[in-house]
Amino acid sequence: MDNIIYFKALSDETRIRLVNILLHHDLKVGELVSVLDMGQSRISRHLKILADAGMAKCLKEGVWGIYSIADTGPGRDFIEAVRYLFQEDPVLEDDLKGALQIIESRSPGTMKFFNNIASRWDLLKREILGPFDLSRAIFRQAGTYDVGVDLGCGTGELLEAMKSHAKQVIGVDSSARMLEEARKRFFSQNGKNVDIRLGEIEHLPLGDREADLAVISLVLHYLADPPAALFEVARILKPGGELIMAEFDRHEQHSLKTVYGVNWLGFKRESIENWLEKSGFAVRRAQSYNLSKGLKLNIFQADLNS
């Protein structure tokens, strides 16, 4: 009898379209309104029905509500059982194209922010972390590798530490100004075996299975679609390769949005672990550290399944 709830929830075309979009992207109500070209009250009503049925959830980001598909539960299980019916439908495919345009339109603002503060970034980061030694915490239990990549490398601070753990290190960042600062750092040291590349984590300038180690440090909260980025990271890692990721736990420090330009106020530990597992990673270790200003940092070590 419980399945009747789910059948009713998906008995409306608009709700089917919403579920299909949310399977691929987390969006605000206004963004869903734009994609579906419908009134906000109509979209909100359908989202509430999906949420009440345990098929969708709403994550509050300040005054905004960002909707996504439920991570777990019978509502999610039902969606997974019927999602094959969404394939090769022209209306649903057009919806996904529209949603992707929304996602891509978020990026220029973030890139402009980093270009503007590139020369001051290390100082700003220290204001957040205080005396906490992030590099030491990330590489504390790291091994040795042939190729290590720092995704969202910024000015190259972590690349310095990575050089002790990998024969070749690659830094990737979407901000040309940030990479200028990174090149200055390693040029002054006559840095060898350091490769700096311009690119986005969602579309990495690396080949399949190119790296043994990937590090993502305090970057996920800037991305428009964090789960999609982790699938891309899995692509560039060799089977059995290691991912080390440092990210803030869910918090309420809204100043990080205005001062540091973040898109997300951290993430619950279980959410990241769920994303990693869906991307093909096995979480080996997760450690938490309490920082200043009520912030907590989680560092995950995960291996890509062979």
C-alpha positions in Angstrom: 0.0 0.0 0.0 2.9 2.4 0.7 3.8 2.4 -3.0 0.5 4.1 -3.7 2.0 7.3 -2.2 4.9 7.2 -4.7 2.7 6.4 -7.7 0.5 9.4 -6.8 3.5 11.6 -6.4 4.7 10.7 -9.9 1.2 10.8 -11.5 1.8 14.4 -12.6 4.0 15.3 -15.6 5.4 18.4 -13.8 6.5 16.3 -10.9 8.1 13.7 -13.2 10.1 16.6 -14.9 11.1 17.9 -11.5 12.3 14.5 -10.3 14.3 14.0 -13.5 16.0 17.4 -13.1 16.8 16.8 -9.4 18.3 13.5 -10.1 21.0 15.3 -12.0 21.3 18.8 -10.4 20.5 20.6 -7.1 18.6 23.8 -7.9 16.8 26.6 -6.2 13.0 27.1 -6.7 13.6 30.2 -8.9 16.0 28.2 -11.0 13.5 25.4 -11.5 10.9 28.1 -12.4 13.2 29.3 -15.1 13.9 25.8 -16.5 10.3 24.7 -16.6 8.9 28.2 -17.4 6.1 27.9 -14.8 4.9 30.0 -12.0 6.7 29.8 -8.6 3.6 28.9 -6.6 3.0 25.9 -9.0 6.6 24.7 -8.7 6.6 25.1 -5.0 3.4 23.1 -4.6 4.8 20.2 -6.7 8.0 20.2 -4.7 6.1 20.0 -1.5 4.3 17.0 -2.7 7.6 15.3 -3.6 9.1 16.3 -0.3 6.1 15.0 1.7 6.4 11.7 -0.2 10.1 11.4 0.8 11.3 11.8 -2.8 12.8 15.3 -2.6 14.5 17.3 0.2 15.2 21.0 0.7 18.6 22.2 2.0 18.4 25.8 3.5 21.2 28.1 2.4 20.4 31.4 4.2 17.1 32.7 2.8 17.3 30.2 -0.1 16.0 26.7 -0.4 18.0 24.3 -2.6 16.1 21.2 -3.7 17.6 17.8 -4.4 16.5 14.2 -4.6 16.3 12.4 -1.2 19.6 10.6 -0.5 18.1 7.5 1.0 14.8 5.9 2.0 11.9 4.2 0.2 11.1 7.3 -1.8 14.5 7.3 -3.3 14.4 3.5 -3.8 11.1 3.9 -5.8 12.7 6.6 -8.0 15.7 4.4 -8.7 13.3 1.6 -9.7 11.5 3.7 -12.3 14.2 6.1 -13.5 14.9 4.0 -16.6 11.5 5.3 -17.9 13.0 8.8 -18.0 15.5 7.9 -20.7 15.4 9.2 -24.3 12.4 11.4 -23.6 12.8 14.6 -25.6 11.0 16.8 -23.0 13.1 15.5 -20.2 16.3 15.9 -22.2 15.4 19.5 -23.0 14.8 20.1 -19.2 18.3 18.8 -18.4 19.9 21.1 -21.1 18.1 24.0 -19.5 19.2 23.0 -16.0 22.8 22.7 -17.2 22.7 26.2 -18.6 21.6 27.4 -15.1 24.5 25.5 -13.5 27.1 26.9 -16.0 25.8 30.4 -15.6 26.8 30.4 -11.9 30.5 29.9 -12.6 31.6 33.3 -14.0 30.8 35.1 -10.7 33.0 32.7 -8.7 35.8 32.9 -11.3 35.7 36.8 -11.1 35.9 36.6 -7.3 39.1 34.5 -7.3 40.7 36.5 -10.1 40.2 39.6 -7.9 41.6 38.3 -4.7 44.3 36.0 -6.0 47.2 37.9 -4.6 45.6 38.0 -1.1 44.2 34.5 -1.1 46.7 32.9 1.2 46.1 35.6 3.8 42.4 35.3 3.6 42.6 31.5 4.0 44.7 31.9 7.1 42.0 34.2 8.6 39.5 31.3 8.2 41.8 28.5 9.5 43.7 30.3 12.2 46.7 28.3 13.5 45.5 25.0 12.0 48.1 23.4 9.8 45.9 22.2 6.9 48.8 20.8 4.7 50.1 18.7 7.6 46.6 17.4 8.4 45.9 16.5 4.7 49.2 14.6 4.1 49.6 13.2 7.6 48.8 9.6 6.5 49.5 10.0 2.8 51.8 7.5 1.0 54.0 8.0 -2.0 52.7 8.3 -5.6 53.8 8.7 -9.2 51.4 11.5 -10.1 49.5 13.7 -7.6 47.0 16.4 -8.5 45.7 19.3 -6.5 42.3 20.2 -7.8 41.5 23.8 -7.1 45.2 24.4 -6.3 44.8 28.2 -6.0 48.3 29.8 -5.4 50.0 26.4 -5.0 50.4 26.2 -1.3 49.4 22.5 -1.1 51.5 21.6 -4.1 54.5 22.4 -2.0 53.6 19.7 0.5 52.5 17.3 -2.3 56.0 17.4 -3.8 57.2 15.3 -0.8 54.6 12.6 -1.7 54.6 12.4 -5.5 57.2 12.2 -8.3 55.2 14.6 -10.4 52.6 17.1 -9.2 49.9 18.8 -11.2 47.9 21.8 -10.0 44.5 22.7 -11.6 42.5 25.8 -11.1 39.9 27.8 -13.0 41.3 31.2 -12.1 44.1 32.4 -14.4 45.2 34.9 -11.7 45.5 32.2 -9.1 47.6 30.2 -11.4 49.9 33.2 -12.0 50.6 33.3 -8.3 51.3 29.5 -8.3 53.7 29.9 -11.2 55.5 32.7 -9.4 55.9 30.4 -6.3 57.5 27.6 -8.2 59.4 29.7 -10.7 61.2 31.3 -7.8 62.3 27.8 -6.6 63.2 26.6 -10.1 60.4 24.1 -9.5 60.8 20.9 -11.4 58.1 18.2 -11.9 55.4 20.8 -11.2 52.7 21.2 -13.9 50.2 24.1 -13.7 47.0 23.7 -15.7 44.0 26.0 -16.3 40.7 24.1 -16.0 37.6 23.4 -14.0 37.1 20.4 -11.6 33.9 19.6 -13.5 35.8 19.3 -16.7 39.4 18.4 -15.8 42.3 19.0 -18.2 43.6 15.5 -17.4 43.4 12.2 -19.2 41.6 9.1 -18.0 43.5 7.3 -15.2 46.3 9.9 -15.3 46.8 10.3 -11.5 47.4 8.2 -8.4 46.5 10.8 -5.9 43.9 13.6 -6.0 43.5 16.3 -3.3 40.5 18.6 -3.1 40.9 21.1 -0.3 38.2 23.6 0.7 36.9 23.7 -2.9 33.7 21.7 -2.9 31.7 24.5 -1.3 32.5 26.7 -4.3 31.2 24.3 -6.9 27.8 24.5 -8.5 27.4 20.7 -8.6 29.7 18.9 -6.1 28.5 15.3 -6.7 29.1 15.7 -10.5 32.7 16.9 -9.8 33.5 13.7 -7.8 32.5 11.6 -10.8 35.0 13.6 -12.8 37.7 13.1 -10.2 37.0 9.3 -10.4 37.7 9.5 -14.1 41.2 10.8 -13.8 42.3 8.5 -11.0 43.8 5.1 -11.6 41.9 2.1 -10.1 42.9 2.0 -6.4 44.0 5.6 -6.6 43.5 7.8 -3.5 41.4 10.9 -3.0 42.0 13.2 0.0 39.4 15.8 0.5 39.1 18.5 3.1 35.8 20.3 3.5 33.9 22.3 6.1 31.1 20.5 8.0 27.6 22.1 7.7 27.7 25.5 9.4 25.9 28.8 9.7 28.7 31.3 9.1 26.9 33.3 6.4 29.9 35.7 6.2 31.7 33.1 4.2 29.3 33.8 1.4 29.8 37.6 1.3 33.5 37.7 2.2 34.8 34.5 0.5 32.2 33.9 -2.2 31.2 30.4 -1.3 28.1 28.7 -2.8 27.5 26.3 0.1 27.7 26.6 3.9 29.6 23.4 4.2 28.2 19.8 4.0 27.1 17.2 6.4 29.7 14.4 6.7 27.2 11.7 5.7 26.3 13.6 2.5 29.9 13.7 1.3 30.4 10.1 2.2 27.3 9.2 0.2 28.5 11.2 -2.8 31.9 9.5 -2.6 30.4 6.0 -2.5 28.1 6.8 -5.5 31.2 8.1 -7.4 33.0 4.8 -7.0 35.1 5.5 -3.9 35.4 3.5 -0.7 35.8 5.8 2.3 38.8 4.6 4.3 39.1 7.3 6.9 37.3 10.4 8.0 38.7 12.8 10.7 37.1 15.9 12.1 38.9 19.0 13.5 37.3 21.9 15.4 38.5 25.3 14.1 37.8 28.9 15.2 34.5 30.7 14.6 32.5 27.6 15.3 33.7 25.9 12.1 34.5 22.2 11.9 36.7 20.6 9.2 36.3 17.1 7.9 39.1 15.4 6.0 38.2 12.3 4.0 40.6 9.6 2.6 39.0 7.4 0.0 40.2 4.8 -2.5 38.8 4.4 -6.0 37.3 1.0 -6.4 39.3 -1.2 -8.8 
